[in-house]
Amino acid sequence: MVDQFALFSTKQFTNKLKFLPYVLVGIAVFALNSNPENHPYLQIYITLLEAKLGIAAVYFLSKKFGKINKEKHST
């Protein structure tokens, strides 16, 4: 019974981690684009650059959290 509870809570925790990379990238994008004093073309360029880097960051963070999830299930 305790093992089932531990597994259930681990699953809930890892399900919440699936959205963490998206949250981290979203916070970074908002922080970099929130300055209204930037030139509009610079803001567009930063947004396009963030989109490309954000996709890569989400991919690598998802892989990292996926490895953490696999390590918890193997023990």
VEXDREN-2710 file (C-alpha; in Angstrom, 1 decimal):
% VEXDREN-2710
k/r/px/py/pz
1/MET/0.0/0.0/0.0
2/VAL/2.8/2.4/0.8
3/ASP/4.6/1.6/-2.4
4/GLN/1.5/2.4/-4.4
5/PHE/1.2/5.8/-2.6
6/ALA/4.8/6.6/-3.3
7/LEU/4.5/5.7/-7.0
8/PHE/1.3/7.7/-7.2
9/SER/2.9/10.8/-5.7
10/THR/6.0/10.4/-7.9
11/LYS/3.8/10.2/-11.0
12/GLN/2.0/13.4/-10.0
13/PHE/5.3/15.2/-9.4
14/THR/6.7/14.1/-12.8
15/ASN/3.5/15.2/-14.5
16/LYS/3.9/18.6/-13.1
17/LEU/7.5/18.7/-14.3
18/LYS/6.4/18.3/-17.9
19/PHE/5.3/21.9/-17.9
20/LEU/8.3/23.3/-16.2
21/PRO/10.5/23.8/-19.3
22/TYR/7.6/25.8/-20.9
23/VAL/7.2/27.9/-17.8
24/LEU/10.9/28.6/-17.6
25/VAL/11.2/29.6/-21.3
26/GLY/8.0/31.7/-21.0
27/ILE/9.4/33.6/-18.0
28/ALA/12.6/34.3/-19.8
29/VAL/10.8/35.5/-22.9
30/PHE/8.6/37.8/-20.9
31/ALA/11.5/39.2/-18.9
32/LEU/13.5/40.1/-22.1
33/ASN/10.5/41.6/-24.0
34/SER/9.0/43.6/-21.1
35/ASN/11.2/46.6/-21.6
36/PRO/9.1/49.2/-23.6
37/GLU/12.2/51.4/-24.3
38/ASN/13.6/48.9/-26.9
39/HIS/13.3/49.7/-30.5
40/PRO/10.4/47.8/-32.1
41/TYR/12.7/46.1/-34.7
42/LEU/15.0/45.0/-31.8
43/GLN/12.0/43.5/-30.0
44/ILE/10.9/41.6/-33.1
45/TYR/14.4/40.3/-33.6
46/ILE/14.7/39.2/-29.9
47/THR/11.3/37.5/-30.1
48/LEU/12.4/35.5/-33.2
49/LEU/15.6/34.6/-31.5
50/GLU/13.8/33.6/-28.4
51/ALA/11.5/31.4/-30.3
52/LYS/14.4/29.4/-31.8
53/LEU/16.3/29.2/-28.6
54/GLY/13.1/28.5/-26.7
55/ILE/12.4/25.4/-28.8
56/ALA/15.9/24.1/-28.2
57/ALA/15.7/24.9/-24.4
58/VAL/12.4/23.1/-24.0
59/TYR/13.8/20.1/-25.9
60/PHE/16.9/19.8/-23.7
61/LEU/15.1/20.5/-20.4
62/SER/12.4/17.9/-21.3
63/LYS/15.1/15.4/-22.0
64/LYS/16.8/16.2/-18.6
65/PHE/13.6/15.9/-16.7
66/GLY/12.7/12.7/-18.6
67/LYS/16.0/11.2/-17.4
68/ILE/15.1/12.2/-13.8
69/ASN/11.8/10.5/-14.2
70/LYS/13.4/7.3/-15.5
71/GLU/15.9/7.2/-12.7
72/LYS/13.1/7.5/-10.1
73/HIS/11.2/4.6/-11.7
74/SER/14.2/2.4/-11.9
75/THR/15.0/2.6/-8.2
END
